[in-house]
Amino acid sequence: MRSITSCRRIFWGFLALALFFTPLVRAEVINVDNAALKQLIADGVPVVDIRRVDEWQQTGIIKDSHLITLPVNKEGNAYDIAAWHDAFSKVIQPSQPVIIICRTGNRSKPVTSYLDQRAGYTKVYNVTEGIARWIKDGNPTVPYQEKPTP
């Protein structure tokens, strides 16, 4: 019969192994260009545009994008990813692949890292050069239309 000390060692050994291998069980973040973005859209992968309303108004949006602005925190010195995640998780489920796009790729990179490392999403695509490159390469956008409040 094993002693309590022996059982504890086994328990802590399993716990250490679990903690060691946990970082390997993460989402897959894939950086994509416009050619890959077109294919993903054709395959039905949802696009989430995290830019501000004024940016959507200026350039338009990719048709059927989910528009979920990445807000700045109360101090105005950093993004409030937790608040953004509340809105995001109502639209996109962790098991669902998703494309994240911003203006140039600077905002989408930390968001995709967050979804990968902390939020449990299984497949996340980061548009590395954002909507600016999409438009520069002659790809279509549709005008942003503010949705009426019910």
BELVENDA-V370963 format. One record per residue. RES is the residue in one small letter. PHI is phi in radians with two decimals (* if undefined). PSI is psi in radians with two decimals (none if undefined). D_CENTER is the distance of its C-alpha to the mean C-alpha in whole Angstrom. Layout:
RES/PHI/PSI/D_CENTER
RES/PHI/PSI/D_CENTER
This chain:
m/*/2.37/50
r/-1.39/2.57/48
s/-1.41/2.87/48
i/-1.07/-0.65/45
t/-1.09/-0.73/44
s/-1.12/-0.73/44
c/-1.11/-0.67/41
r/-1.13/-0.72/39
r/-1.08/-0.75/39
i/-1.09/-0.79/38
f/-1.01/-0.88/35
w/-1.16/-0.55/34
g/-1.13/-0.79/34
f/-1.11/-0.71/32
l/-1.09/-0.76/29
a/-1.08/-0.74/29
l/-1.09/-0.76/28
a/-1.07/-0.76/26
l/-1.18/-0.61/24
f/-1.14/-0.72/25
f/-1.56/-0.17/23
t/-1.01/-0.76/20
p/-1.05/-0.36/18
l/-1.33/-0.34/18
v/-1.68/1.47/17
r/-2.34/3.02/13
a/-1.19/2.94/10
e/-1.89/1.98/11
v/-1.72/2.19/9
i/-2.13/2.13/11
n/-1.36/2.30/11
v/-2.23/2.66/13
d/-1.78/-3.02/16
n/-1.15/-0.63/17
a/-1.10/-0.79/19
a/-1.18/-0.66/16
l/-1.06/-0.77/14
k/-1.02/-0.77/18
q/-1.15/-0.74/18
l/-1.10/-0.72/15
i/-1.09/-0.78/15
a/-1.08/-0.53/19
d/-1.42/-0.06/18
g/1.57/0.23/16
v/-1.30/2.23/12
p/-1.22/2.54/11
v/-1.83/2.29/10
v/-2.00/2.06/8
d/-1.69/2.06/10
i/-1.75/0.21/9
r/-1.28/3.07/13
r/-1.47/2.82/16
v/-0.99/-0.76/18
d/-1.09/-0.55/21
e/-1.26/-0.70/19
w/-1.08/-0.73/18
q/-1.12/-0.67/22
q/-1.21/-0.77/23
t/-1.93/-0.27/21
g/1.47/-3.07/20
i/-2.35/2.86/17
i/-1.27/2.32/16
k/-0.89/2.38/18
d/1.20/0.24/17
s/-1.17/2.61/13
h/-1.54/2.23/12
l/-1.81/1.83/12
i/-2.30/1.67/11
t/-1.08/2.40/12
l/-1.47/1.83/11
p/-1.37/2.77/14
v/-1.58/2.57/16
n/-1.19/3.05/18
k/-1.05/-0.55/22
e/-1.37/-0.28/23
g/1.34/0.29/21
n/-2.02/0.03/21
a/-2.78/2.84/17
y/-1.37/2.52/14
d/-1.70/1.39/14
i/-1.16/-0.57/10
a/-1.09/-0.78/12
a/-1.13/-0.71/13
w/-1.08/-0.74/10
h/-1.09/-0.59/9
d/-1.00/-0.84/12
a/-1.21/-0.73/12
f/-1.06/-0.78/9
s/-1.20/-0.25/10
k/-1.39/-0.30/13
v/-1.89/-0.70/12
i/-2.08/2.24/9
q/-1.55/2.65/11
p/-1.01/-0.50/10
s/-1.47/-0.08/12
q/-1.63/2.32/11
p/-1.18/2.64/9
v/-2.62/2.57/7
i/-1.88/2.29/7
i/-1.95/2.26/5
i/-2.35/2.54/9
c/-2.34/-2.71/11
r/-1.30/-0.90/14
t/-2.26/0.03/15
g/1.77/-0.14/12
n/-1.27/-0.63/13
r/-1.48/-0.60/10
s/-1.19/-0.51/7
k/-1.07/-0.91/8
p/-1.18/-0.52/8
v/-1.17/-0.77/5
t/-1.16/-0.61/4
s/-1.10/-0.75/7
y/-1.05/-0.85/7
l/-1.07/-0.64/5
d/-1.21/-0.94/8
q/-1.55/-0.43/11
r/-2.17/-0.43/11
a/-1.81/-0.11/9
g/1.38/0.38/10
y/-1.40/2.48/8
t/-1.52/-0.56/10
k/-2.57/2.05/9
v/-2.21/2.27/6
y/-1.88/2.28/7
n/-1.90/2.09/7
v/-1.40/1.83/10
t/-1.13/-0.55/12
e/-1.99/0.18/15
g/1.12/-2.95/13
i/-1.17/-0.47/15
a/-1.04/-0.79/18
r/-1.26/-0.65/19
w/-0.95/-0.84/18
i/-1.24/-0.76/21
k/-1.01/-0.60/23
d/-1.45/0.11/23
g/1.47/0.29/25
n/-1.43/2.66/22
p/-1.38/2.61/22
t/-2.28/2.86/21
v/-2.06/2.65/22
p/-1.07/2.50/23
y/-1.28/2.30/21
q/-2.14/2.08/23
e/-1.18/2.31/23
k/-1.39/2.35/23
p/-1.16/2.50/26
t/-1.37/2.27/26
p/-1.16/none/28
